[in-house]
Amino acid sequence: MNKKYLSKIIANNNEGLQMISACCAGAEVKVEDIKYLRKNKVFLLSLERSEVETENNDKKINSICKFEFVDQVKSKNIKQNDFDKKLELIAMEYLKNKKNYEINLIFTNNAYITLSTEIIEVTLDDQNKITQ
């Protein structure tokens, strides 16, 4: 049986966030696959990324990037009703803002999403490899 090893990266500081950012650089995200569960304070991003952590980076992986303890979400230059629109993620960065953090998800075409959060708690969880 050919077992496929999938990554799970948990970040709770800037180094971890940069690791997840590096893994997700160039990932495609459909607008309909961006979800904010306000009651749970969870922000979810379903993305299709290249497997950059191995030499096999022509392989694509479906992954879920989960941000926890998110109090507020703001977006700019993203049409939220254009469900099939694909965005390309460039990077994830954060700023410390008084007591909170602002995590910025930066996409091509000057689109971005800002998450206001109490702490950095981000998980990148691979779901499955995409067979081509």
C-alpha positions as CSV (number, residue, x, y, z in Angstrom):
1,M,0.0,0.0,0.0
2,N,1.4,3.4,-1.0
3,K,0.9,5.7,2.0
4,K,1.0,9.4,1.1
5,Y,2.6,11.6,3.8
6,L,0.8,14.9,4.2
7,S,2.1,17.8,6.2
8,K,0.6,19.5,9.2
9,I,2.3,22.7,10.4
10,I,1.2,24.5,13.5
11,A,2.4,28.1,14.0
12,N,2.1,30.2,17.2
13,N,4.9,32.7,16.5
14,N,6.4,34.7,13.6
15,E,8.8,31.9,12.6
16,G,6.0,29.4,12.3
17,L,3.8,31.9,10.4
18,Q,6.8,32.5,8.0
19,M,7.1,28.7,7.5
20,I,3.4,28.5,6.6
21,S,3.7,31.6,4.4
22,A,6.6,30.0,2.5
23,C,4.6,26.8,1.9
24,C,1.6,28.7,0.7
25,A,3.4,31.2,-1.6
26,G,1.8,31.0,-5.0
27,A,-1.1,29.0,-3.8
28,E,-4.5,29.4,-5.5
29,V,-7.6,30.2,-3.4
30,K,-11.1,30.4,-4.7
31,V,-13.2,33.2,-3.2
32,E,-15.9,30.6,-2.3
33,D,-13.2,28.7,-0.3
34,I,-12.6,31.6,2.1
35,K,-14.7,31.3,5.3
36,Y,-15.0,33.2,8.5
37,L,-16.8,31.5,11.3
38,R,-17.4,34.5,13.5
39,K,-19.0,32.6,16.5
40,N,-16.0,30.2,16.6
41,K,-13.5,33.0,15.9
42,V,-12.1,30.8,13.1
43,F,-11.0,31.9,9.7
44,L,-10.5,29.1,7.1
45,L,-8.7,29.2,3.7
46,S,-8.9,26.2,1.5
47,L,-6.0,26.4,-1.0
48,E,-4.3,24.5,-3.7
49,R,-0.5,24.8,-3.2
50,S,2.7,23.4,-4.6
51,E,4.5,20.9,-2.5
52,V,7.5,23.1,-1.8
53,E,8.8,21.2,1.2
54,T,10.1,18.4,-1.0
55,E,12.0,18.3,-4.3
56,N,8.7,17.2,-5.8
57,N,7.3,20.8,-6.0
58,D,5.5,20.2,-9.3
59,K,2.9,18.2,-7.2
60,K,-0.2,20.1,-6.1
61,I,-1.8,19.6,-2.7
62,N,-5.2,20.7,-1.3
63,S,-4.6,22.2,2.1
64,I,-6.6,24.0,4.7
65,C,-5.1,27.0,6.5
66,K,-6.9,27.6,9.8
67,F,-6.5,30.8,11.8
68,E,-7.9,30.7,15.4
69,F,-8.9,33.4,17.9
70,V,-9.8,35.8,15.0
71,D,-11.9,38.8,16.2
72,Q,-12.3,40.7,13.0
73,V,-11.7,40.2,9.2
74,K,-11.3,42.9,6.7
75,S,-10.7,42.5,3.0
76,K,-9.7,44.8,0.2
77,N,-10.0,44.4,-3.6
78,I,-11.8,41.0,-3.3
79,K,-15.3,40.7,-4.8
80,Q,-16.9,38.3,-2.3
81,N,-19.8,37.4,-4.5
82,D,-17.5,36.3,-7.4
83,F,-17.3,32.7,-6.0
84,D,-15.3,31.2,-8.9
85,K,-12.6,33.9,-8.9
86,K,-9.2,32.5,-8.0
87,L,-6.8,34.5,-6.0
88,E,-3.0,33.9,-5.8
89,L,-1.6,34.1,-2.3
90,I,1.8,35.9,-2.2
91,A,2.6,35.9,1.5
92,M,1.4,36.1,5.1
93,E,2.8,38.8,7.4
94,Y,1.8,40.1,10.8
95,L,2.0,43.3,12.7
96,K,1.7,43.8,16.4
97,N,-1.0,46.4,17.1
98,K,-1.2,47.3,20.8
99,K,-2.4,44.1,22.4
100,N,-3.5,42.4,19.2
101,Y,-1.9,41.0,16.1
102,E,-2.9,41.8,12.5
103,I,-2.2,39.0,10.2
104,N,-2.2,40.1,6.5
105,L,-2.9,37.6,3.7
106,I,-1.4,39.3,0.7
107,F,-2.7,38.3,-2.8
108,T,-1.8,39.4,-6.3
109,N,-3.6,42.4,-7.8
110,N,-3.3,44.4,-4.6
111,A,-5.9,42.2,-2.9
112,Y,-5.6,41.3,0.8
113,I,-7.3,40.1,3.9
114,T,-6.5,41.4,7.4
115,L,-7.2,39.2,10.4
116,S,-7.3,40.8,13.9
117,T,-6.4,38.2,16.4
118,E,-5.3,38.0,20.1
119,I,-2.6,35.5,19.4
120,I,-0.9,33.7,16.5
121,E,-2.5,30.3,16.2
122,V,-2.3,29.0,12.6
123,T,-2.5,25.5,11.3
124,L,-1.7,24.4,7.7
125,D,-3.2,21.0,7.2
126,D,-2.8,19.1,4.0
127,Q,-5.9,17.3,2.8
128,N,-4.8,15.3,-0.2
129,K,-2.5,15.4,-3.2
130,I,-4.1,16.4,-6.5
131,T,-3.5,13.8,-9.2
132,Q,-2.9,15.3,-12.6
